[in-house]
Amino acid sequence: MGKRSRQRQKNQNAGRDERDNAGWGAGYAEIIKENKLFEHYYQEQGLIPEGEFEQFMEAMREPLPATIRITGYKSHAKEILHCLKEKYFKDIQELEIDGQKIEAPQPLSWYPDEQAWHTNMSRKLIRKSPLLEKFHQFLVSETESGNISRQEAVSMIPPLLLKIESHHKILDMCAAPGSKTAQLIEMLHSDMDVPFPEGFVIANDVDNKRCYLLVHQAKRLNSPCIMVVNHDASCIPMLQIDSDGKKDILFYDRVLCDVPCSGDGTMRKNIDVWKKWTTSNSLHLHGLQLRIAVRGVEQLAVGGRMVYSTCSLNPIEDEAVIAALLEKSEGALELVDASADLPGLKWMPGVTSWKLMTKEGQWFSDWANVPSSRHTQIRPTMFPPKDPEKLAAMHLERCMRILPHHQNTGGFFVAVLVKKAPMPWNKRHPKLRKSAAAQTGGSSPADAPCPPPEGSQEDMEEGGPEAKVDEEAEPAGAPLAQEAAGKQESVCGPPPSKKLRLFGYKEDPFVFLTEADPVFNTIQSFYDLSPDFPKLNVLTRTHEGKKRHLYMVSKELRNVLLNNSERMKVINTGVKVWSRNSDGEEFGCAFRLAQEGIYTLQPYIRSRIIRVSVEDIKVLLTQENPFLSKLEEDAHAQAKKMGMGSIVLKYLPNPNNPSEPQCPIQLCGWRGKTSIRAFVPRNERFHYLRMLGVEVFRDKQGVGQKRKDGETKEKQEEAEDDVEKETEAAVEKKEELENGDENGSMKEETENKESTS
């Protein structure tokens, strides 16, 4: 057994060596970037401007350039941008790798404040080239600490078009893997001085496993205003909240509807699409995309804004869905012109005519010509509206299609919709069940979905508002509900759906503490919390036993959680602010501060704070357990007066010294008997040191040193691969922690301590 394993590993290494020796771009040589059906289909559709089709196809065959986005809301954004411009970009712009000259990275012209950059290097080149090792380590480290996101350029567009403000309630319907969700969170926290914005983001995904990847993305931003839930977006439950003592329906100010798609706009990075693409992909997805979009506008508040987007260029998944949605809305929705919102972005207007092609190559331009044998596969909503006046009134030209060869990006489609009135089927059937109407006083908001979500027990047991969704998404629209009403005597609407089934792991509960909880006794006195500290927003993940971690959410998310625990599956919410530390009990408090929540919690802490200088931070982040005497005089004097236990290390910028960081820094630490230490995860440690001008390049776990000592190339490559797996391992660790393993919490605490060395 062991012999075979060693032989297999040897063969794998040999294959890797062959690929590496073939050059940095040789990993996908076996996939031929040709698909005649794809070319024929898009030539016939006429989406590409005349004379540009060859350029379009050439761009599709080129690797997608790497793009990065700096986390805009963090006060450290300007420092990171300065570090990138003055150090890393200058180091790489004169390089030549495998005959390719590396161009200096450029800011995306349409992204605000130079917060997004692109280069002609592919992600594979950055990952594998030894000459770009420092730059790659910088990207990995800053990505893990949430200060940079490696995100495709066109993927950044939908959140910008939503025009987020800090008070907005936002639903991200198909959120994983989470790069757009991260943007939404950043926009909520545009004012760093407000620890709890009034708005929040509910990020949903149907795939339970991908939800944990979503959690990992969101946790990098340490926000108390994000909740990750696990539902089918086409029937995501309508939620309720307490409003002035009454139950009210939660309508969202903004909805991001980035639906599953065939992904032919991603061919530059997902090379498998070349061989897998067929016209039937879009035909299979159209119905699901329309159902998700219908559910999105149902939950949108009147006056709210929804962005529909796909990474497909196919009109069946794009304009056809928008046209069907506008037709169903009967004037309740308006497709708005967003061309002025992103100056500098090149895009093509939406089309008003398109055709369908089956995988056998048969074309249809009208529903009337489709044989009945194909009616299950091809639906009338896939064709353009016949009425010229109705088509003109839709203004489909306001849709935006981004073509890869125009600005060296991926392909993308986006449309912005504004809700001007309640959806027509909501007005026709405001009440469905007599029992539900009776329990809610016989009234229902005008924009309630057909099965009223006012919180009746019957709704909760039978799946709530999901019952109407499938009917709404069908071509006949609301009349189907009337047909269903005729079949049921006791119910004036469609039959109730099956009981909501929750998949995946059983999550630990979210238990809010009361103001009188004994946990607060020592915390209140030890940290001298201000009177306005929102104790009711603190939660834990266990009903029984000792509370290991304490988390905080915003007041609005608390409202959502308390009123919907039975009808939605919450994967994760809240930011960790305290962790139990058994050593702390003898010093006055059993809970130490957690670095993740320090920026949320610190405004309420009035003691246990030590003001430190730049030199103090360098000492604390580069030495494992420095003696108190290593601190400068001012910080040393403060530390001597303070008892043992958890502390906040706070740096305030000096505007008279521009060479030092011009943003506040807050670190969690521990005041020992004779020493002091910072409890900061490794990647954040590197981030702060870079801000202070300290070189933190790691020679890939000693690879650099080994190289100097004449270590073999094979050993170097093995070490490089180990480093490559660091980010994946971090994701897996996050997943384990989020699966409710409370036993792992002490292990995590130990690891945090070890990471300070």
FENNOR-V349118 format. One line per field, one symbol per residue. ss: DSSP state (A for helix, B for strand, O for the rest). phi: phi as a letter, one per 20 degrees, with the letter a starting at -180 (. if undefined). psi: psi as a letter, one per 30 degrees, with the letter a starting at -180 (. if undefined). A space follows every 10 residues. Layout:
# FENNOR-V349118
ss = ???
phi = ???
psi = ???
This chain:
# FENNOR-V349118
ss = OAAAAAAAAA AAAAAAAAAA AOOOOOOOOO OOOOOAAAAA AAAAAOOOOO OOAAAAAAAA AOOOBBBBBB OOOOOOAAAA AAAAAAAAAA AAOOOBBOOB BOOOOBBOOO OAAAOBBBBB BBAAAAAAOA AAAAAAAAAA AAAAOOOBBB OOAAAAAAAA AAOOOOOOBB BBOOOOOOAA AAAAAAAAOO OOOOOOOOOB BBBBOOOAAA AAAAAAAAAO OOOOOBBBBO OOAAAOOOOB BBBOOBBBBO OBBBBBBBOO OOOAAAOOOO OOAAAAOOOA AAAAAAAAAA AAAAAAAAOB BBBBBBBBBB OOOOOOOOAA AAAAAAAAAO OOBBBOOOOO OOOOOOOBBO OOOOOBBOOO OOBBOOAAAO OAAAOOOOOA AAOOOOOAAA AAAAOAAAOB BBOAAAAOOO OBBBBBBBBO OOOAAAAAOO OOOAAAAAAO OOOOOOOOOO OOOOOOAAAA AAOAAAAAAA AAAOOOOOAA AAAAAAAOOO OOOOOOOOOO OOOOOOOOOO BBOOOOOOAA AAAAAAAOBO OOOOAAABBB OOOOOOOOBB BBOOAAAAAA AAAOOOOOOB BBBOBBBBBB OAAAAAAOOO BBBOAAAAAA AAAABOOOBB BOOAAAAAAA AAOOOOBAAA OOAAAAAAAA AOOOBBBBBB BOOOOOOOOO OOOOBBBBBB BOOOBBBBOO OAAAAAAAAA AOOOOOOOOO OOAAAAAAOO OOAAAAAAAA AAAAOAAAAA AAAAAAAAOO OOOAAAAAAA AAAAOOO
phi = .fffffffff ffffffffff feofdefdff eeecbfffff fffffmfegg ndfffgffff eeffffccce ffeffegfff fffffedfff fdfdfcclnd eeefgcfffe efllecccbe eefffffdff fdffffffff ffffenecce cfgffefgff fflfcfefec ddfcefeoff gffffgffef dffdfcffeb ddddbfefff ffffgfffff eldedccdcc bfffbfffdc ceclndfcee defccddeef bfmffdgfde fgfgeefbff gfffegffff ffffffffee ffnfccddbb dcefffedff fffffffffl nfdceeedfe fcfoeebdff edbbcdcffe neecdbgfef fffdffeddf fedfgffgff fffflffffc deefefclce ebcbcdddee bgfgffffcf cdcffffffd nmcbgfdffg ffefofffff fdomffgeff ffefgfmfgg ffffffedee ceafffffgg dddnfefffd deeefegfgf gffgffelff fefeffeecc dbecmfeecd dccffffggf ffecfedcee eaandfdccf cgffgfdobe defdfgdfff eggeedcmdd fcdgfffgff eddfcffgff ffgfffffff feffpfbddd ddfdfecffe gdbfcccebc eefccbbdec ggffgfffff fenefcfefl lnfgffffen ffffffffff fffgegffff fffffgfffn effeffffff fffffff
psi = eeeeeeeeee eeeeeeeeee fflfggfhff jkikjeeeee efeefgfkkk fgeeeeeeef fkkklkklkk jefkffeeee eeeeefdeee fffglkkhfk kjlkkkkkff kkghfkkllg kleeeeefkf fgeeeeeeee efeeggfkkj kkefffeeee ffiklfgkkk kjeiekfgee eeeeeeeehf jffjfilfll kjkkkfjeef efeeeeeeff fhkggkkklj lkffhkkkll lkjhflklkj kkekkjiilk lfgffgffei fffeffklff eeeffeeeee eeeeeefefk lkflkkkkll hkfkfefcee eeeeeeeefh ffkkjljgff fikfkklkll lfkllkklff gkkkgkeffk kffgffeklf ffllkejeee eeffhffflk kkkefeghal klkkkkkkjf llkefeeeif kekeeeeefg gglklfgkle jkgggkeeee egfbffefee eeflefbefe eeeeeffkef khallkllkk kklakjlllj jkllfgkfef eeeeeefikl fgkiefgkll gkelakjekk lklleeeeee effgfffljk ekllkkfkkk jfffefgfkf klkkeegefe eeffkfahkk klleeeeeee ffkeikleff lleeeeeeee fkllaklkjk kkljffiffl khkkkkkkak jaeflklkik leeeeeeeee fggkkgkkhi hgeeeeeegg lleeeeeeee eeeefeeeee eeeeeeefgg ifffeeeeee eeeeff.
